[in-house]
Amino acid sequence: MKPNIFILMGVAAVGKTTLGKALADATGGWFFDGDDFHSAGNREKMTAGIALTDADREDWLEAIAQLIRTQANKPCPTFIACSALKQSYRDILLAAHPSLTFLFLTADPETLRQRITARHETGEHFMPPSLLDSQLATLEPPADALELDSSKSILEWVSLVRKNYL
């Protein structure tokens, strides 16, 4: 059985939302942005440049786990952009549906810093560049994910995911 729920994971500005939308468009699937599941308090903290704690993330991860349970039996694939920086966070998501597929997006820190600065300056996203270092420090790269680096185009990523999983 082919996987039907994909978590696009990685630090801020790595391309999770862009790729998730492209994959959903290419497959007729659904896309959900994990940022939409943050509480107002979490958004306020991040906007103020305060890194979230594990406790801050508990309700957010449970909301995404509930989404996973809801989408688990849908006929079309579901793509969810969610940083899922630590293995313990991924374990919470896996408990909701053990056959999740993680797509780990990566980019070099300078590229990430340029992207996050540009989108913060335009008001496109609430997270400031000052939080990038804490995300990079928190990141525990997964051992069981398809790694997609930023040197490839979105079209190449879509093709690779479709070839390997869909």
C-alpha positions as CSV (number, residue, x, y, z in Angstrom):
1,M,0.0,0.0,0.0
2,K,1.4,3.4,-1.0
3,P,1.7,6.0,1.7
4,N,-1.0,8.7,1.7
5,I,0.2,11.1,4.4
6,F,3.4,13.0,4.0
7,I,5.0,15.3,6.5
8,L,7.2,18.0,4.9
9,M,9.7,18.8,7.7
10,G,12.6,21.0,8.3
11,V,13.4,24.5,9.7
12,A,11.7,27.7,8.7
13,A,12.0,28.9,5.1
14,V,13.3,25.6,3.7
15,G,10.4,25.3,1.3
16,K,7.9,23.1,3.1
17,T,4.8,25.1,2.1
18,T,6.0,25.6,-1.5
19,L,6.7,21.9,-2.0
20,G,3.5,20.8,-0.1
21,K,1.3,23.0,-2.3
22,A,3.1,21.8,-5.5
23,L,2.7,18.1,-4.5
24,A,-1.0,18.6,-3.7
25,D,-1.6,20.3,-7.0
26,A,0.3,17.6,-8.9
27,T,-1.6,14.7,-7.2
28,G,-5.0,16.2,-6.6
29,G,-4.3,15.8,-2.9
30,W,-4.7,18.0,0.1
31,F,-2.2,20.5,1.6
32,F,-2.2,21.8,5.2
33,D,0.2,24.2,6.7
34,G,1.2,23.3,10.2
35,D,1.7,27.0,11.1
36,D,-2.1,27.3,10.8
37,F,-2.5,25.0,13.8
38,H,-0.4,27.2,16.2
39,S,-2.2,28.9,19.0
40,A,-2.4,32.6,19.2
41,G,0.0,32.5,22.1
42,N,2.6,30.5,20.1
43,R,2.4,32.9,17.2
44,E,2.8,35.9,19.6
45,K,5.9,34.3,21.1
46,M,7.5,33.6,17.8
47,T,6.6,37.0,16.4
48,A,8.4,38.5,19.4
49,G,11.5,36.4,18.7
50,I,10.9,33.9,21.5
51,A,11.7,30.3,20.7
52,L,8.9,27.8,21.6
53,T,9.5,25.2,24.2
54,D,8.5,21.6,24.0
55,A,5.6,22.4,26.3
56,D,4.5,25.2,23.9
57,R,4.5,22.7,21.1
58,E,2.4,20.0,22.8
59,D,-1.1,21.3,21.8
60,W,0.2,22.2,18.3
61,L,1.6,18.7,17.7
62,E,-1.6,17.1,19.0
63,A,-3.7,19.3,16.7
64,I,-1.6,18.1,13.7
65,A,-1.9,14.5,15.0
66,Q,-5.7,14.9,15.0
67,L,-5.5,16.2,11.4
68,I,-3.4,13.1,10.5
69,R,-6.1,10.8,12.0
70,T,-8.8,12.6,10.1
71,Q,-6.9,12.4,6.8
72,A,-5.7,8.8,7.2
73,N,-8.3,7.1,5.2
74,K,-8.8,9.7,2.5
75,P,-8.4,8.4,-1.1
76,C,-6.0,11.2,-2.2
77,P,-2.6,12.0,-0.6
78,T,-2.3,14.6,2.2
79,F,0.8,16.8,2.5
80,I,1.4,18.6,5.8
81,A,4.1,21.2,6.3
82,C,5.3,20.8,9.9
83,S,8.8,21.5,11.2
84,A,8.9,18.3,13.3
85,L,12.4,19.3,14.4
86,K,12.9,16.6,17.0
87,Q,12.4,12.8,17.0
88,S,10.1,13.1,20.0
89,Y,7.8,15.4,17.9
90,R,7.9,13.0,15.0
91,D,7.0,10.2,17.4
92,I,3.8,12.1,18.4
93,L,2.8,12.3,14.8
94,L,3.7,8.7,14.1
95,A,1.5,7.6,16.9
96,A,-1.4,9.1,15.0
97,H,-0.6,7.1,11.8
98,P,2.4,4.8,11.9
99,S,2.9,4.8,8.1
100,L,3.6,8.5,7.7
101,T,6.2,9.4,5.2
102,F,8.6,12.2,6.2
103,L,10.2,14.4,3.5
104,F,13.1,16.2,5.1
105,L,13.9,19.5,3.3
106,T,17.3,21.0,3.8
107,A,19.2,24.1,2.8
108,D,22.4,25.8,3.8
109,P,22.0,28.4,6.7
110,E,22.8,31.4,4.5
111,T,20.1,30.5,2.0
112,L,17.6,30.0,4.9
113,R,18.6,33.3,6.5
114,Q,18.1,35.2,3.2
115,R,14.7,33.5,2.6
116,I,13.4,34.1,6.1
117,T,14.6,37.7,6.2
118,A,12.9,38.4,2.8
119,R,9.6,36.9,3.8
120,H,9.7,38.6,7.3
121,E,10.4,42.0,5.8
122,T,7.5,41.7,3.4
123,G,5.1,40.5,6.2
124,E,4.7,37.2,4.4
125,H,5.4,35.2,7.6
126,F,5.3,35.9,11.4
127,M,8.6,34.2,12.3
128,P,11.6,36.6,12.5
129,P,15.1,35.7,11.3
130,S,16.4,35.7,14.9
131,L,14.7,32.3,15.5
132,L,16.5,30.5,12.7
133,D,19.6,29.7,14.9
134,S,17.4,28.1,17.6
135,Q,15.6,26.0,15.0
136,L,18.9,24.8,13.5
137,A,20.2,24.0,17.0
138,T,17.0,22.1,17.9
139,L,16.9,20.1,14.6
140,E,17.5,16.4,15.0
141,P,17.8,15.1,11.4
142,P,15.6,12.1,10.8
143,A,17.1,8.7,9.9
144,D,14.0,7.5,8.1
145,A,13.1,10.3,5.7
146,L,13.7,11.2,2.1
147,E,16.1,14.1,2.2
148,L,15.5,16.9,-0.4
149,D,18.1,19.6,-0.6
150,S,17.5,23.1,-1.9
151,S,19.9,22.7,-4.8
152,K,17.0,21.0,-6.7
153,S,14.0,22.8,-8.1
154,I,10.4,22.3,-6.9
155,L,9.6,20.5,-10.1
156,E,12.5,18.1,-9.5
157,W,11.3,17.5,-5.9
158,V,7.8,16.8,-7.1
159,S,9.0,14.4,-9.7
160,L,11.2,12.6,-7.2
161,V,8.4,12.2,-4.6
162,R,5.9,11.0,-7.2
163,K,8.4,8.5,-8.6
164,N,9.3,7.1,-5.2
165,Y,6.0,7.2,-3.4
166,L,2.9,7.9,-5.5
